[in-house]
Amino acid sequence: MPDGGGRDADDRARVHDSARTQFAATAEAYVHSAIHAAGDDLARLIEAITARLGSLAGRPALDVATGGGHTALALARAGAVVTASDLTPEMLAAAEAHLREAAPDAGVRFVRAAAEGLPFDGGAFEVVTCRIAAHHFADPRAFLAEARRVLAPGGVLGLIDNIAPEDVAAARGMNDVERLRDPSHVEAYPVSRWLGWAGEAGLEPVHLERFWRPKELETWLRRARTSAENEAALRAMLEAAPAPVRRYLLAPSGEASAPSRLRHEVMLLVASAGPV
Ligand SMILES: C[S@@+](CC[C@H](N)C(=O)[O-])C[C@H]1O[C@@H](n2cnc3c(N)ncnc32)[C@H](O)[C@@H]1O
C-alpha cells in the first residue's frame, strides 16, 4: 500500500471507481445519517475556522467530498459563498436536493471533482473543508497539495477525518476491519502522518483536536450496505482482534464478545495557507 500517495493513474482510477460505486449506492443514507447531519464536530469546525479568519460572511469556501452536503450547509449558514464538490454524481445530486430544501437561498454551487485534482483556479477560496472523507482518497497528499493551491494566502483548510493509532500493527488491524465494512475505505492515518503531509504541502497547523465518536455497529454496517459475507468476517475479526485493536475500536475496557458498539477516533485539524 503506497504511503498516502504515489499511486499510478490506473490505481488511482480503480480507487475512484470503488468510491463511486460505494457512494452511488448509499447516497441517501449519508444525507440522513445522524452522525453526518448532527455531529457537534461541525459546529466546532466552523468555530475553529472563524477563530482564525473572523466572520465567514461573503468568503468563498470549498467543501471537498461533500457527501450529503452537511458541511457545505454549515458553511452556508455561517454566511460563506459555498462550492460543494464530490467525486460521485449520485452523491452530488442527493446533496443538491438536500440543500435546495434546507437552504434554498444559499446559492451553493455543486461541482463534480476528485479531491486529488480540483478544477479551480489557484487562490480561488479562503476556506477549504473536508469532513469524514479523506480515508477514501486515493492520494491524500495530492489532496493536501490541491487544497493548498486553491487557497488564497492566509486561507485555511478545515479537515475532519477518522484517524488510526500510531502503532503500526494496531493501525493495520483497524483498517482491515474498516475495509471489510466498506471496500472503498482506503486508509485512516495517524495524526502524525497528517501533520507531516500538511507541512509538506505548505499548510501550517493552527488548531488540532482529537475526539471519540461512538457508533452502533448495526447502524454503521447498514449505512455502508456491508454484504452478509463481509459482515460475518468483520464480526469474527473484531472478536478475535488483538488487544490494541479491540481497545482502540471498542472501548478502553473492550467488550467481552459479540460487540454491538464501536467507536472511531477523529481528528479536527485547521491549517493555514500562510500569512495574508
Ligand atoms: C462520508 S461521505 C462525506 C461526508 C460529508 N463530507 C459530511 O460532512 O457529511 C464521503 C464522500 O467522499 C466522496 N469521495 C470519496 N473519494 C473521493 C475523492 N477521491 N474525491 C472526491 N470525493 C471523494 C464520496 O463520493 C462521498 O460522497
The ligand as a MOL file (V3000), in Angstrom:
LIG
                    3D

  0  0  0     0  0            999 V3000
M  V30 BEGIN CTAB
M  V30 COUNTS 27 29 0 0 0
M  V30 BEGIN ATOM
M  V30 1 C -18.9090 10.0020 4.1260 0
M  V30 2 S -19.0950 10.9350 2.7320 0 CHG=1
M  V30 3 C -18.6390 12.5800 3.2140 0
M  V30 4 C -19.4310 13.1920 4.3200 0
M  V30 5 C -19.5870 14.7000 4.2610 0
M  V30 6 N -18.3560 15.3910 3.9800 0
M  V30 7 C -20.2300 15.2660 5.5170 0
M  V30 8 O -19.6740 16.1860 6.1420 0
M  V30 9 O -21.3230 14.7550 5.8650 0 CHG=-1
M  V30 10 C -17.6670 10.5370 1.7570 0
M  V30 11 C -17.7010 11.2070 0.3790 0
M  V30 12 O -16.3910 11.1790 -0.1820 0
M  V30 13 C -16.5440 11.1380 -1.5810 0
M  V30 14 N -15.2520 10.7500 -2.1530 0
M  V30 15 C -14.5920 9.5850 -1.9990 0
M  V30 16 N -13.4010 9.6330 -2.6320 0
M  V30 17 C -13.3120 10.8590 -3.1890 0
M  V30 18 C -12.2970 11.5410 -3.9370 0
M  V30 19 N -11.1490 10.9440 -4.2380 0
M  V30 20 N -12.5400 12.8090 -4.3270 0
M  V30 21 C -13.7050 13.4320 -4.0170 0
M  V30 22 N -14.6880 12.8520 -3.3040 0
M  V30 23 C -14.4870 11.5830 -2.8840 0
M  V30 24 C -17.6560 10.1400 -1.7870 0
M  V30 25 O -18.2420 10.2490 -3.0600 0
M  V30 26 C -18.5930 10.5150 -0.6520 0
M  V30 27 O -19.5730 11.4110 -1.0790 0
M  V30 END ATOM
M  V30 BEGIN BOND
M  V30 1 1 1 2
M  V30 2 1 2 3
M  V30 3 1 2 10
M  V30 4 1 3 4
M  V30 5 1 4 5
M  V30 6 1 5 6
M  V30 7 1 5 7
M  V30 8 2 7 8
M  V30 9 1 7 9
M  V30 10 1 10 11
M  V30 11 1 11 12
M  V30 12 1 11 26
M  V30 13 1 12 13
M  V30 14 1 13 14
M  V30 15 1 13 24
M  V30 16 1 14 15
M  V30 17 1 14 23
M  V30 18 2 15 16
M  V30 19 1 16 17
M  V30 20 1 17 18
M  V30 21 2 17 23
M  V30 22 1 18 19
M  V30 23 2 18 20
M  V30 24 1 20 21
M  V30 25 2 21 22
M  V30 26 1 22 23
M  V30 27 1 24 25
M  V30 28 1 24 26
M  V30 29 1 26 27
M  V30 END BOND
M  V30 END CTAB
M  END
